[in-house]
Amino acid sequence: MLGKQVSSPEGTLAILDDVSIAISRGETVAVMGASGAGKSTLLALLAGLDEPTSGRVSLAGNDLTALDEDGRAAVRARHVGFVFQSFHLVPSLTALENAMLPLELAGRSDARAVALEVLAKVGLAGRVGHYPRQLSGGEQQRVAIARAFVTRPDVLFADEPTGNLDAATGARIMDLLFGLNADAGATLVLVTHDRELAARCGRVIRLDAGRVIAQAA
């Protein structure tokens, strides 16, 4: 059972408690719950961005809890893509350079060609030389999605990917995200407050006060 505790002025606080989840390859899973339910913490543990206080996390056949931070980072580089609510683009890099970044860190000699191909898939072929400040919110999120997919990850983690976008732009972004994910045959784990968005996933996991209260297809 997975658990995460942190220290607070009031004492030890349980962010996640006795959570047990198995996600199959190729599944699309939405994680829902009120603010403070533990959704983002669960995502961080599943992705190896944080360490659990108790329990184990296995990702693509790797026991993340047996690895140090460098080991977990290596697993993420090989198997994981991320899309966040706040985009997390590097402001001093162009759209193309942001999308190339994971490939360059992996030492890929084809980084530019692959990034250009994926940026074209997300409709940004004409914006590759623009910096984040020159792009709309929807365009920035498309760059972030391209960056997530350039390595063809086995698992994509998305944390409120439409949270900073208007409804129409958010809907287009999610069409793009689900379409690319289906093409890649990747597993998608999505944190969202949006019921319509969650309904597009094959399974919905509901958290309340750090516990799983429901899992339904």
SULKAGI-V981631 format. One record per residue. N is the residue number from 1. RES is the residue in one letter. NEAR is the number of other C-alpha atoms within 12 Angstrom. Layout:
n-><N & N>
res-><RES & RES>
near-><NEAR & NEAR>
//
This chain:
n-><1 & 2 & 3 & 4 & 5 & 6 & 7 & 8 & 9 & 10 & 11 & 12 & 13 & 14 & 15 & 16 & 17 & 18 & 19 & 20 & 21 & 22 & 23 & 24 & 25 & 26 & 27 & 28 & 29 & 30 & 31 & 32 & 33 & 34 & 35 & 36 & 37 & 38 & 39 & 40 & 41 & 42 & 43 & 44 & 45 & 46 & 47 & 48 & 49 & 50 & 51 & 52 & 53 & 54 & 55 & 56 & 57 & 58 & 59 & 60 & 61 & 62 & 63 & 64 & 65 & 66 & 67 & 68 & 69 & 70 & 71 & 72 & 73 & 74 & 75 & 76 & 77 & 78 & 79 & 80 & 81 & 82 & 83 & 84 & 85 & 86 & 87 & 88 & 89 & 90 & 91 & 92 & 93 & 94 & 95 & 96 & 97 & 98 & 99 & 100 & 101 & 102 & 103 & 104 & 105 & 106 & 107 & 108 & 109 & 110 & 111 & 112 & 113 & 114 & 115 & 116 & 117 & 118 & 119 & 120 & 121 & 122 & 123 & 124 & 125 & 126 & 127 & 128 & 129 & 130 & 131 & 132 & 133 & 134 & 135 & 136 & 137 & 138 & 139 & 140 & 141 & 142 & 143 & 144 & 145 & 146 & 147 & 148 & 149 & 150 & 151 & 152 & 153 & 154 & 155 & 156 & 157 & 158 & 159 & 160 & 161 & 162 & 163 & 164 & 165 & 166 & 167 & 168 & 169 & 170 & 171 & 172 & 173 & 174 & 175 & 176 & 177 & 178 & 179 & 180 & 181 & 182 & 183 & 184 & 185 & 186 & 187 & 188 & 189 & 190 & 191 & 192 & 193 & 194 & 195 & 196 & 197 & 198 & 199 & 200 & 201 & 202 & 203 & 204 & 205 & 206 & 207 & 208 & 209 & 210 & 211 & 212 & 213 & 214 & 215 & 216 & 217>
res-><M & L & G & K & Q & V & S & S & P & E & G & T & L & A & I & L & D & D & V & S & I & A & I & S & R & G & E & T & V & A & V & M & G & A & S & G & A & G & K & S & T & L & L & A & L & L & A & G & L & D & E & P & T & S & G & R & V & S & L & A & G & N & D & L & T & A & L & D & E & D & G & R & A & A & V & R & A & R & H & V & G & F & V & F & Q & S & F & H & L & V & P & S & L & T & A & L & E & N & A & M & L & P & L & E & L & A & G & R & S & D & A & R & A & V & A & L & E & V & L & A & K & V & G & L & A & G & R & V & G & H & Y & P & R & Q & L & S & G & G & E & Q & Q & R & V & A & I & A & R & A & F & V & T & R & P & D & V & L & F & A & D & E & P & T & G & N & L & D & A & A & T & G & A & R & I & M & D & L & L & F & G & L & N & A & D & A & G & A & T & L & V & L & V & T & H & D & R & E & L & A & A & R & C & G & R & V & I & R & L & D & A & G & R & V & I & A & Q & A & A>
near-><18 & 30 & 30 & 33 & 24 & 20 & 12 & 10 & 7 & 8 & 9 & 13 & 19 & 27 & 32 & 35 & 28 & 25 & 35 & 25 & 31 & 21 & 26 & 21 & 23 & 24 & 27 & 34 & 38 & 42 & 47 & 41 & 31 & 19 & 20 & 19 & 28 & 33 & 37 & 35 & 35 & 46 & 40 & 29 & 34 & 44 & 42 & 37 & 30 & 27 & 30 & 32 & 25 & 22 & 24 & 28 & 34 & 26 & 34 & 28 & 15 & 22 & 21 & 30 & 27 & 20 & 22 & 16 & 17 & 14 & 18 & 30 & 24 & 22 & 31 & 35 & 32 & 29 & 31 & 36 & 39 & 45 & 36 & 33 & 30 & 22 & 35 & 25 & 34 & 22 & 17 & 16 & 21 & 29 & 43 & 40 & 34 & 39 & 45 & 38 & 32 & 36 & 31 & 23 & 19 & 20 & 15 & 17 & 15 & 19 & 25 & 25 & 21 & 27 & 38 & 32 & 24 & 34 & 38 & 23 & 24 & 37 & 24 & 30 & 22 & 17 & 24 & 33 & 22 & 24 & 23 & 31 & 18 & 18 & 24 & 21 & 27 & 33 & 35 & 44 & 43 & 47 & 50 & 46 & 49 & 47 & 45 & 45 & 49 & 45 & 35 & 31 & 34 & 34 & 39 & 49 & 43 & 44 & 34 & 34 & 43 & 38 & 27 & 22 & 25 & 15 & 17 & 14 & 22 & 28 & 21 & 23 & 36 & 35 & 21 & 30 & 42 & 34 & 21 & 28 & 34 & 23 & 17 & 24 & 21 & 32 & 38 & 45 & 48 & 49 & 42 & 38 & 28 & 26 & 18 & 16 & 33 & 29 & 21 & 25 & 32 & 24 & 28 & 34 & 39 & 33 & 35 & 25 & 25 & 32 & 32 & 29 & 21 & 19 & 23 & 17 & 16>
//
